[in-house]
């Protein structure tokens, strides 16, 4: 899932070399922290958060298959 998330985010931003994704796994929850350039935050969030919501939906669908919960955070 990390590689898919990385591919999606790098496709959206102007500075893909600055994209870093950290994964922290707990018992039933996986935390994905996306570290991006400050200039690219708006591109990942999208208008009214629609792009970020779509990414969260993809994570949720994948997590349900594995009986897990996923949380996405953007770090600048």
Backbone bond lengths (Angstrom), bond angles and torsions (degrees), N, CA, C in turn:
res aa  C-N    CA-C-N  psi(-1)  N-CA   C-N-CA  omega(-1)  CA-C   N-CA-C  phi
1 X - - - 1.440 - - 1.530 110.60 -
2 X 1.321 116.63 -33.57 1.457 120.52 179.91 1.525 111.24 -61.04
3 X 1.314 117.21 -41.32 1.463 120.16 -178.80 1.531 111.58 -67.02
4 X 1.331 117.10 -37.64 1.463 120.23 176.66 1.524 110.36 -65.41
5 X 1.313 117.00 -44.90 1.460 121.66 178.78 1.525 110.58 -61.41
6 X 1.315 116.54 -42.41 1.455 121.42 178.92 1.527 110.96 -63.38
7 X 1.319 117.35 -42.30 1.465 121.84 178.62 1.532 110.88 -62.35
8 X 1.312 117.50 -44.81 1.464 121.61 -178.73 1.524 110.65 -63.78
9 X 1.320 117.07 -48.76 1.463 120.79 -176.68 1.527 110.92 -66.01
10 X 1.331 117.34 -43.58 1.460 120.05 179.69 1.523 112.02 -63.86
11 X 1.323 117.61 -28.27 1.461 121.36 177.91 1.525 111.92 -72.53
12 X 1.316 117.14 -23.70 1.461 121.70 -176.37 1.525 113.93 -88.26
13 X 1.314 117.98 -29.23 1.465 121.66 -169.79 1.527 112.76 -95.00
14 X 1.350 114.98 163.48 1.466 121.22 176.76 1.522 112.47 -85.76
15 X 1.321 117.10 -23.37 1.456 122.26 -179.05 1.529 110.42 -118.81
16 X 1.339 118.09 73.26 1.474 119.62 -176.41 1.522 113.87 -65.71
17 X 1.331 117.41 -21.60 1.466 119.41 179.88 1.526 112.37 -70.21
18 X 1.337 117.02 -17.06 1.469 121.02 -179.94 1.532 112.88 -94.17
19 X 1.317 117.55 1.60 1.462 121.43 -179.50 1.528 109.75 -82.15
20 X 1.323 115.22 126.74 1.461 121.32 176.10 1.519 107.56 -134.05
21 X 1.309 116.20 136.40 1.462 120.67 179.40 1.523 108.68 -120.79
22 X 1.315 114.75 125.30 1.459 121.76 178.77 1.525 107.63 -109.91
23 X 1.318 116.57 136.18 1.458 121.62 -179.71 1.525 109.18 -118.24
24 X 1.318 114.99 126.15 1.464 121.30 175.70 1.527 107.74 -119.61
25 X 1.322 117.00 118.50 1.455 120.34 -177.48 1.521 110.96 -106.04
26 X 1.325 114.79 130.57 1.448 121.96 174.80 1.515 109.14 -107.44
27 X 1.329 116.67 -162.39 1.455 120.12 -178.97 1.517 112.35 -66.03
28 X 1.321 116.62 -46.73 1.461 120.10 -178.29 1.516 113.34 -128.43
29 X 1.332 117.00 4.10 1.457 121.02 -176.33 1.518 110.33 -130.25
30 X 1.319 115.68 141.29 1.456 121.73 173.80 1.520 107.93 -117.83
31 X 1.325 116.43 126.83 1.454 122.50 179.27 1.518 108.72 -103.65
32 X 1.327 116.24 124.14 1.457 122.95 176.37 1.518 107.53 -108.21
33 X 1.321 117.37 117.59 1.453 122.30 177.14 1.526 107.97 -107.59
34 X 1.324 115.48 120.75 1.461 120.93 -179.90 1.521 107.95 -102.97
35 X 1.309 115.83 119.52 1.459 121.59 177.87 1.523 107.41 -103.53
36 X 1.348 116.30 118.02 1.460 120.92 -178.08 1.523 110.21 -135.02
37 X 1.327 115.67 168.59 1.451 122.47 176.98 1.531 109.65 -68.16
38 X 1.319 117.00 145.40 1.464 121.08 -177.76 1.530 112.09 -58.72
39 X 1.316 117.20 -32.31 1.466 121.15 -179.02 1.527 112.18 -68.56
40 X 1.318 117.81 -21.85 1.457 122.10 -174.84 1.522 114.58 -98.43
41 X 1.309 117.82 -1.86 1.468 120.50 -176.57 1.530 111.25 -59.54
42 X 1.317 116.64 -43.65 1.467 120.49 -179.37 1.518 113.05 -62.04
43 X 1.312 116.79 -32.87 1.466 120.31 179.83 1.523 111.77 -70.06
44 X 1.320 116.35 -35.19 1.461 120.25 -179.85 1.531 110.62 -77.55
45 X 1.325 117.13 -37.14 1.462 120.10 179.24 1.523 110.71 -73.30
46 X 1.327 117.43 -43.24 1.460 121.13 -179.93 1.521 111.60 80.14
47 X 1.316 115.06 172.32 1.462 120.53 -179.57 1.523 109.45 -67.62
48 X 1.327 115.38 124.25 1.468 122.98 -178.72 1.531 112.36 57.92
49 X 1.325 117.72 22.27 1.458 121.28 177.14 1.511 115.35 78.32
50 X 1.328 117.50 14.57 1.469 119.69 -175.70 1.522 113.20 -66.55
51 X 1.325 117.59 -38.70 1.469 119.95 179.67 1.521 110.58 -67.33
52 X 1.317 116.48 -43.93 1.460 120.81 178.62 1.532 110.90 -63.85
53 X 1.322 117.01 -38.51 1.472 120.50 176.90 1.525 111.13 -62.47
54 X 1.330 116.77 -39.80 1.465 120.37 179.24 1.523 111.18 -65.24
55 X 1.330 116.86 -41.01 1.461 120.88 177.69 1.527 110.07 -64.61
56 X 1.336 116.73 -42.06 1.466 120.63 177.13 1.526 112.01 -61.88
57 X 1.319 117.05 -36.93 1.464 121.12 177.95 1.523 110.66 -63.17
58 X 1.325 116.96 -43.29 1.469 120.52 177.97 1.533 110.81 -61.69
59 X 1.320 116.33 -42.77 1.474 119.78 178.38 1.524 111.31 -63.77
60 X 1.330 116.28 -41.73 1.468 120.56 -178.56 1.518 111.96 -63.87
61 X 1.325 116.26 -42.68 1.466 120.32 -179.99 1.523 110.37 -62.76
62 X 1.309 116.38 -42.04 1.458 120.50 179.04 1.527 111.14 -66.99
63 X 1.319 116.53 -38.51 1.462 120.97 -177.76 1.518 112.46 -68.67
64 X 1.320 117.18 -37.76 1.465 121.43 -178.86 1.526 110.14 -61.12
65 X 1.321 117.00 -36.81 1.458 120.32 179.52 1.526 111.46 -62.27
66 X 1.339 116.10 -28.28 1.463 121.02 -177.51 1.528 113.16 -104.63
67 X 1.346 117.14 13.15 1.470 122.44 -177.73 1.527 112.27 55.25
68 X 1.316 116.57 43.73 1.458 122.23 -179.66 1.523 109.43 -130.16
69 X 1.304 115.90 167.65 1.448 122.54 174.11 1.522 107.22 -116.52
70 X 1.319 117.84 142.43 1.457 120.21 178.74 1.520 110.12 -119.85
71 X 1.329 114.99 143.76 1.452 122.60 178.50 1.523 107.58 -127.52
72 X 1.328 115.50 134.72 1.465 121.47 -178.07 1.509 109.27 -116.44
73 X 1.336 116.33 129.58 1.457 122.11 177.93 1.524 109.14 -129.58
74 X 1.331 115.61 141.79 1.462 120.93 176.33 1.515 108.05 -105.98
75 X 1.326 115.00 128.10 1.461 121.69 179.16 1.522 107.66 -115.56
76 X 1.336 116.06 130.54 1.466 118.41 178.33 1.501 111.94 -106.09
